[in-house]
Amino acid sequence: MSGIVSIINHNNQPINQSLLHAMTNYMAFRGTDAQQTWHQDNIGLGHTLLRTTSDQERERQPLTLDDRVWIVADVRLDGRKDLVVALQARGRVITENAPDIELLLHAYHVWDTACVDHLQGDFAFIIWDERQQRLFCGRDQFGIVPFYYAQVNNTLICSNTLNCIRLHPQISTDLNQQAVGDFLTQGMNMEWSTTIFDDIHRLPPAHTLTWQAGELEIQRYWQLPRTRPLIFYKHPQEYVEHFVELFEQAVSDRLRTERIATHISGGMDSTSIAATAQKVLLERGEPFDFQAFTMRDRLMMPEREFEILGRLATAIPIRQLHRGDNLAGLSQVCDHILEDVAGLLTKI
């Protein structure tokens, strides 16, 4: 997950460049491949890049196509081929291997704020449009990528990293009592639009944030259809074939690199995805490195799931991680979480 941040001062006060750099550098754990900032007058953008696909080798953010509209994003788009065709039909010059961030920015140039209606996948983005003096942000339909924002005094801060926003000196440590109560009684914050901190809000899934002329507007752009046309086939097998076709298409759409890793729990969902991925990769006829990982714990995993894993292991290399393994990466993540919790508890 790459890191994104923006700071905009409503009163045209110049951006504090040192603060922008500090907030960007804080997100280095999200993107170790590159850290970059851009600023102009009262607006600043920061990005930390984590490369996960081959087309990201030439990705640079913050990105602009015309020096007037700038974007930072954590984005993985699905349905890329259809999107490229639609953009090319509108006169945009795009190659099929263009990075996702470039496709997203082209979509904004073509459809303006309606670009979100043409996007599929996991994303959170921030766009500064100098032409209209407008900040436009969006979050994916199911909220896979987080997005937070805070408007304090004359400043609006946006990021996909909550603690990055907390670095801004105008952000208080005051707690949202309702969110704390929900967490203690329900086990989670029941409001999509709040966080545990009073000053910091969440952009709900399938929503956009627009700031223009000092006015902040939050809008929903998509919701899950309540009813869909029913499909009727003459033979039961046709339903299975249709499902398999859609399932393979969805898995194939996410296989965008020759090196792939997947986690397998031993149940039907993850093993079906892994088996389908192996099938798709073999049919492509290109070299690939596909490995699966599972946590071996007989106290929690039924014996039946071990049997499923055993059969899958005949086709896919499966690395079993046992309880007690020294997982350095996981340990670092846990350390970050413990530090955040400890800091929070001192404020309660």
NORMO-V673629 format. One record per residue. N is the residue number from 1. PHI is phi as a letter, one per 20 degrees, with the letter a starting at -180 (NA if undefined). NEAR is the number of other ideal C-beta (glycine too) atoms within 8 Angstrom. Layout:
n;phi;near
N;PHI;NEAR
N;PHI;NEAR
//
This chain:
n;phi;near
1;NA;8
2;f;12
3;d;17
4;c;17
5;b;19
6;b;17
7;c;15
8;c;12
9;d;12
10;f;9
11;e;6
12;m;6
13;f;6
14;g;6
15;f;12
16;f;7
17;f;9
18;f;6
19;f;12
20;f;15
21;f;10
22;f;9
23;f;16
24;f;15
25;f;8
26;g;10
27;e;17
28;g;10
29;f;5
30;e;12
31;b;14
32;e;6
33;e;6
34;a;9
35;c;12
36;b;11
37;c;13
38;b;9
39;b;10
40;b;6
41;l;7
42;e;10
43;c;13
44;b;13
45;c;16
46;c;19
47;b;17
48;c;14
49;d;13
50;d;10
51;e;8
52;c;6
53;c;7
54;f;8
55;f;11
56;e;10
57;f;6
58;d;6
59;f;12
60;c;6
61;c;13
62;g;12
63;d;12
64;c;10
65;d;8
66;b;6
67;m;3
68;c;7
69;c;14
70;c;11
71;b;17
72;c;14
73;b;14
74;d;12
75;b;13
76;c;8
77;e;13
78;d;9
79;l;9
80;f;11
81;f;7
82;f;7
83;f;14
84;f;12
85;f;8
86;f;9
87;f;13
88;f;10
89;f;6
90;e;7
91;n;5
92;e;9
93;e;4
94;c;11
95;e;4
96;f;7
97;e;5
98;f;10
99;f;9
100;g;13
101;f;12
102;f;12
103;f;15
104;f;16
105;f;14
106;f;13
107;f;13
108;f;14
109;f;9
110;e;10
111;d;9
112;l;6
113;f;9
114;f;7
115;g;13
116;f;10
117;f;8
118;d;9
119;d;13
120;c;7
121;p;11
122;d;7
123;a;16
124;b;16
125;b;13
126;c;15
127;c;12
128;d;13
129;d;11
130;f;9
131;f;6
132;d;6
133;l;7
134;c;9
135;d;16
136;c;12
137;c;16
138;b;14
139;c;14
140;f;14
141;g;7
142;d;6
143;m;11
144;f;5
145;e;13
146;f;9
147;b;13
148;c;15
149;b;14
150;b;12
151;d;7
152;c;10
153;l;4
154;d;6
155;c;12
156;d;13
157;d;14
158;c;14
159;a;16
160;e;12
161;c;13
162;g;11
163;f;8
164;f;12
165;f;17
166;f;10
167;f;10
168;f;13
169;f;4
170;e;7
171;e;14
172;e;8
173;e;7
174;f;7
175;e;11
176;e;11
177;f;6
178;f;8
179;f;13
180;f;11
181;f;8
182;f;12
183;f;11
184;f;6
185;e;6
186;d;7
187;n;4
188;a;6
189;f;9
190;e;5
191;d;8
192;f;7
193;d;8
194;c;10
195;c;11
196;f;9
197;d;13
198;g;7
199;e;8
200;d;13
201;d;9
202;d;11
203;e;14
204;f;11
205;g;9
206;m;12
207;c;12
208;d;13
209;c;15
210;c;12
211;c;11
212;b;10
213;l;4
214;n;5
215;d;6
216;d;8
217;c;8
218;d;9
219;c;7
220;e;7
221;d;9
222;b;7
223;b;5
224;f;3
225;f;5
226;f;3
227;c;3
228;c;4
229;g;3
230;f;4
231;d;6
232;d;3
233;d;8
234;f;3
235;c;5
236;g;6
237;f;6
238;f;9
239;f;9
240;f;8
241;f;8
242;f;10
243;f;8
244;g;8
245;f;8
246;f;8
247;f;10
248;f;11
249;f;8
250;f;9
251;f;12
252;f;8
253;f;9
254;d;7
255;e;10
256;d;6
257;b;8
258;e;8
259;d;6
260;c;12
261;c;8
262;b;12
263;e;8
264;c;13
265;e;9
266;o;12
267;e;8
268;f;6
269;f;7
270;f;12
271;f;13
272;f;9
273;f;10
274;f;13
275;f;11
276;f;11
277;f;13
278;f;11
279;f;9
280;f;12
281;f;12
282;f;7
283;f;6
284;f;7
285;m;4
286;d;6
287;f;4
288;b;9
289;c;7
290;d;12
291;c;11
292;d;14
293;c;12
294;b;13
295;e;9
296;e;9
297;b;8
298;f;7
299;f;4
300;d;4
301;e;12
302;f;6
303;g;7
304;g;6
305;f;11
306;f;11
307;f;8
308;f;12
309;f;13
310;f;8
311;f;7
312;f;14
313;f;9
314;f;5
315;d;6
316;c;11
317;f;7
318;d;12
319;e;8
320;e;8
321;d;9
322;e;8
323;g;6
324;n;3
325;f;6
326;e;4
327;e;7
328;f;6
329;f;6
330;f;7
331;f;9
332;f;8
333;f;8
334;f;8
335;f;8
336;g;9
337;f;8
338;f;8
339;f;8
340;f;9
341;f;8
342;f;8
343;f;8
344;f;9
345;f;7
346;f;6
347;e;7
348;e;6
//
